[in-house]
Amino acid sequence: MPTKIEKDEISGQHTTGHEWDGIRELNTPMPRWWLYIFYACIAFSVVWWVLYPAWPLPGGFTSGVLGYSTRGEHIASLAAQQTARASQAVGLGDASPEEIESDPARLELAVAIGKSAFALNCAQCHGSGAQGFAGFPNLNDDVWLWGGTHQAIITTLQHGVRWTADPDTRISQMPAFGADAVLTPAQISDVADYVMSLRGTVGDADAMARGMAVFTENCVACHLEGGIGNTEVGAPRLASAVHLYGGERTDVIAQVTRPRHGVMPAWSSRLDPITIKSLAVYVHSLGGGQ
């Protein structure tokens, strides 16, 4: 409750006139050093508003007398780096990937550029070591959906896979044999037994024989005889221990019933030709290139 302002006998300070439950509030002034710092901060902020971008406007913001911004500095830094890299990579532009790999100096530069681009753009899906995950191919082995030659890798990088924004994207579509009732559950079970036999898993002989007939009628057109795969249409090799969505019998049944289709971006709209070529050389150098 308000009381009259008076001088406190103990501290020698005047009170504010406020009291609560017998406790009176002292009117202690702020230290002068604190006030000076506070005023200096106010003055500094005014100077900052004048020198640097500060206030938002309907059409943008105040640019400041100095015209400086961290965004502009970053853009200039990127431009300088691109110019420097372009001068360093001048020998990569006209050289083929094979010529680059035959020249130790150019190969070292291409691998360095490709490794950096991979870490920034590709590792999120394929892993930092390109080891892949379920649904994302391992780039270290010799199993390729669309081919592992230099040009095949470059084409995949340029146009992506099932990337609808690119008219030249790689496209393959496995029918949903179970979901669309093309095959019965029994036929899918038989063809799963046959597919498992292609990788050395022995099951019921009669089921595998029936599955082979189903495979021949419905699957050979893409996966070819013996399930060796076809990189022309992105059909995976089934006679292999490497499987994109799992190699268990239940995984095969699930994929035949309702297949999953991965998507890869088309990088030609995001990366320059030298970076794409270097990225292809780097991926090829991992040991799984053809």
C-alpha positions in Angstrom: 0.0 0.0 0.0 1.3 3.6 -0.7 2.9 5.4 2.2 4.7 8.7 2.4 8.2 9.0 1.0 10.7 9.1 3.8 14.4 8.4 4.5 15.4 4.9 5.6 17.4 5.1 8.8 19.6 2.1 8.1 20.6 2.6 4.5 20.2 6.4 4.3 18.2 6.0 1.1 14.8 7.5 0.5 11.9 5.1 0.0 9.6 5.0 -3.0 6.5 5.2 -0.9 5.6 1.5 -1.5 5.2 -0.9 1.4 4.0 -4.4 1.6 3.6 -6.5 4.7 5.9 -4.1 6.6 8.6 -4.1 3.9 9.4 -0.8 2.3 10.9 -0.3 -1.1 14.1 1.8 -1.3 14.5 4.2 -4.1 18.1 3.2 -4.9 19.4 4.8 -8.1 21.1 2.8 -10.9 24.9 2.9 -10.7 26.4 5.6 -12.9 28.6 3.2 -14.8 25.5 1.1 -15.7 23.7 4.2 -16.9 26.7 5.3 -19.0 26.8 1.9 -20.7 23.1 1.9 -21.3 23.3 5.3 -23.0 26.3 4.2 -25.0 24.3 1.2 -26.3 21.5 3.5 -27.4 23.9 5.7 -29.2 25.6 2.7 -30.8 22.2 1.3 -32.0 21.4 4.6 -33.7 24.8 4.6 -35.5 24.2 1.0 -36.5 20.7 1.8 -38.0 22.4 4.4 -40.1 25.4 2.4 -41.3 23.9 -1.1 -41.8 20.7 -2.7 -43.1 18.3 -2.5 -40.2 14.6 -1.5 -40.7 12.2 -3.6 -42.7 10.2 -1.8 -45.4 7.2 -2.8 -47.6 9.6 -3.3 -50.6 12.6 -4.6 -48.7 14.7 -2.9 -46.0 16.9 0.1 -45.4 20.3 -0.6 -47.0 22.4 1.5 -44.7 25.1 4.1 -45.6 27.8 1.4 -46.0 25.6 -0.8 -48.2 27.0 -3.9 -46.4 25.2 -7.1 -45.6 26.3 -10.6 -44.7 24.1 -12.0 -47.5 26.0 -9.9 -50.0 29.3 -10.9 -48.5 28.3 -14.6 -48.8 27.2 -14.2 -52.4 30.5 -12.5 -53.3 32.5 -15.2 -51.5 30.6 -17.9 -53.4 31.3 -16.1 -56.7 35.0 -15.8 -55.8 35.1 -19.5 -55.0 33.4 -20.5 -58.2 35.8 -18.3 -60.2 38.8 -19.9 -58.5 37.4 -23.4 -59.0 36.7 -22.7 -62.6 40.3 -21.7 -63.2 41.5 -24.8 -61.4 39.1 -27.1 -63.2 39.8 -25.7 -66.7 41.4 -29.0 -67.7 38.3 -31.0 -66.7 35.8 -29.2 -69.0 37.0 -30.6 -72.4 38.4 -33.9 -71.1 36.3 -37.1 -71.0 36.0 -39.1 -67.8 38.3 -41.7 -69.2 41.0 -39.1 -70.0 40.6 -37.6 -66.5 41.1 -41.0 -64.9 44.3 -41.5 -66.9 45.8 -38.2 -65.7 46.8 -38.4 -62.0 46.6 -34.6 -61.6 43.2 -34.1 -63.2 41.9 -37.3 -61.5 43.0 -35.9 -58.1 41.2 -32.6 -58.8 38.0 -34.3 -60.1 37.8 -36.6 -57.1 38.2 -33.7 -54.7 35.4 -31.8 -56.4 33.2 -34.9 -56.7 33.8 -35.9 -53.1 32.8 -32.4 -51.9 29.7 -32.4 -54.1 28.8 -35.9 -52.9 29.0 -34.9 -49.3 26.8 -31.8 -49.9 24.2 -33.3 -52.2 24.2 -37.1 -52.1 25.4 -38.4 -48.7 22.0 -37.7 -47.2 20.5 -40.6 -49.1 23.5 -42.8 -50.1 25.4 -42.4 -46.9 28.7 -40.6 -46.2 30.6 -43.6 -47.6 28.2 -44.2 -50.4 27.3 -47.5 -48.7 23.6 -46.9 -49.3 20.6 -47.9 -47.2 17.3 -49.8 -47.7 15.8 -48.1 -50.8 19.0 -46.2 -51.6 21.6 -48.0 -53.7 25.1 -48.8 -52.5 27.5 -47.1 -55.0 30.6 -49.1 -53.9 29.5 -52.4 -55.5 29.1 -53.6 -59.1 25.3 -53.8 -58.9 23.8 -51.0 -61.0 20.2 -50.4 -61.9 20.9 -48.1 -64.8 24.5 -49.0 -65.5 27.9 -48.1 -63.9 29.8 -46.7 -66.8 31.0 -43.1 -66.7 28.3 -42.0 -69.2 25.6 -44.0 -67.5 26.4 -42.4 -64.2 26.5 -38.9 -65.8 23.1 -39.5 -67.4 21.6 -40.6 -64.1 23.0 -37.6 -62.4 21.8 -35.2 -65.1 18.3 -36.4 -65.4 17.6 -38.3 -62.2 15.2 -41.2 -61.8 11.4 -40.7 -61.9 12.0 -37.0 -61.5 8.9 -35.6 -63.2 10.4 -32.1 -63.6 12.9 -33.5 -66.1 11.4 -34.8 -69.4 14.5 -37.0 -70.0 14.5 -38.6 -66.5 15.0 -42.3 -66.3 11.7 -44.0 -65.8 10.8 -47.6 -65.0 7.6 -48.9 -63.4 7.1 -52.3 -62.0 3.5 -53.4 -62.0 1.7 -53.9 -58.7 1.0 -57.6 -59.4 -0.8 -58.2 -56.2 -2.5 -54.9 -55.5 -3.9 -54.8 -59.1 -4.9 -58.5 -59.0 -2.6 -59.4 -61.9 -1.4 -62.4 -59.9 -3.0 -64.4 -57.2 -1.4 -64.6 -53.7 -0.5 -68.2 -54.6 1.3 -67.2 -57.8 3.1 -64.4 -55.9 4.2 -67.0 -53.3 5.5 -69.3 -56.1 7.4 -66.6 -57.9 9.0 -65.5 -54.7 10.2 -69.1 -54.2 11.7 -69.0 -57.7 13.3 -65.6 -57.2 14.9 -66.9 -54.0 16.2 -69.9 -55.9 18.1 -67.5 -58.3 20.2 -66.4 -55.4 20.8 -70.0 -54.2 18.0 -70.5 -51.7 16.5 -73.9 -52.2 12.8 -74.3 -51.5 9.9 -76.4 -52.6 10.7 -77.8 -56.0 7.1 -77.8 -57.3 6.6 -74.2 -56.0 9.8 -73.1 -57.8 8.7 -74.7 -61.0 5.4 -73.0 -60.9 7.1 -69.7 -60.0 9.5 -70.0 -62.9 6.4 -70.3 -65.3 4.9 -67.2 -63.7 8.2 -65.4 -63.9 8.7 -66.3 -67.6 5.2 -65.0 -68.4 5.3 -61.8 -66.4 8.8 -60.8 -65.4 11.3 -61.9 -68.1 10.5 -58.9 -70.3 12.3 -56.6 -67.8 14.5 -58.8 -65.6 15.5 -61.1 -68.5 16.1 -64.9 -68.4 17.5 -66.0 -65.1 16.8 -62.7 -63.5 20.1 -61.2 -64.6 18.6 -57.7 -64.8 18.5 -55.1 -67.5 20.1 -51.7 -67.1 18.3 -50.4 -70.2 15.0 -50.2 -68.2 16.4 -50.1 -64.7 15.3 -53.6 -63.9 17.5 -54.9 -61.0 19.5 -58.1 -61.1 17.6 -60.7 -59.0 20.2 -63.4 -59.2 22.3 -61.5 -56.7 22.9 -61.2 -53.0 22.4 -57.4 -53.2 18.8 -56.2 -53.0 17.5 -52.7 -52.8 14.5 -53.3 -50.6 15.6 -56.4 -48.8 16.5 -60.0 -49.8 14.1 -62.0 -47.6 11.2 -64.0 -49.1 8.8 -61.6 -47.3 10.5 -58.7 -49.0 10.2 -60.3 -52.4 6.5 -60.9 -51.8 5.9 -57.3 -50.7 7.7 -55.9 -53.7 5.8 -58.1 -56.1 2.5 -57.3 -54.4 2.9 -53.5 -54.2 6.4 -52.4 -55.4 8.2 -49.4 -54.1 9.7 -47.0 -56.6 12.6 -44.7 -55.5 13.1 -41.2 -56.8 16.4 -39.4 -57.5 16.6 -35.6 -58.3 17.9 -34.4 -61.7 21.0 -32.5 -60.8 21.6 -30.8 -64.1 19.5 -27.9 -62.9 21.5 -27.6 -59.7 25.0 -28.5 -60.5 27.3 -27.3 -63.3 28.6 -29.8 -66.0 32.1 -29.9 -64.5 30.7 -30.8 -61.0 28.5 -33.5 -62.5 31.4 -34.9 -64.4 33.6 -34.8 -61.4 30.9 -36.4 -59.3 30.6 -39.2 -61.8 34.4 -39.8 -61.8 34.3 -39.8 -57.9 31.5 -42.4 -57.8 33.2 -44.5 -60.5 36.4 -44.3 -58.4 34.7 -45.9 -55.4 35.4 -49.3 -56.9 32.0 -50.3 -58.2 32.1 -48.5 -61.6 31.9 -50.6 -64.8 
